[in-house]
Amino acid sequence: MADIDFPDDLLALERSAWAAHQEGRLTVEQAAAVQARVTEYAEETGMSRVDVEMGLKRAVRHAEG
């Protein structure tokens, strides 16, 4: 899958949720906000929601590698 040019707001949501998850403080509301924006972005771009979510997680969680 090619790299996706994610909007800054979506990257920020995922970064915040990932940090909260790692610290054991992720809330249902925070996770739902990420999912809602992932779905919205998928609809905007015509991409699969699953592909968007997988690409977003890869971009945020494996950015250093």
N, C-alpha and C positions, 0 to 999 in steps of 0.2 A: 504494500500500500504506500502510495506517495505521501510525503509530508504534507500536512494540512496547515494552511495559514489561518490559525485560530484568532478570533478577535481578542483584544486585551481583556475585556470583561469576562469572557469565558475562561481564559487562562487564570485570571485572578481568582475566580470562584473555585476552580479546581485546586489551585495552589493552597488556598485557605482551607478547603475541605481536607486535603491530603495532610496538611500540617496538623489540623485538629484530630484527624484519625490517628496519626502517629502519636499524638499526645493523649489519646483516649478521651477526647472531649467533643467528638463529632456529634452534632445533633441531627435529629430527623429533619428538622427544618432546613438545615444547611445542606444536607444530602439532597433533599427534595429541590432546593433552589438550583443545585448543579444539574440535576436530571432535567428540570424544566428548561434550563437554558440550552442543554445539549439537544433536547428534542426540538426546541425552537431553531437552533442553528442547523440541525439536520434538515428541517423543513425549508429553511431559507436557501440552503445550498443544493437540495435535492439528493443529499447523501443519506445513506442508511444511518439510523440513530446508533446502531451498534458500532459501525465503523467510526463515527464521530467520537463516541465514548472511548473506544479502544485507542484511537489516535491521540485523544486528549490525555488519557492516562499515560501513554508512552511519552508524550511531550513533556509532561510535568514530572513524572516519577523517574524518568530515565534521561533527563536532560543533560546530566553530567557525563553519561556514558556513551 
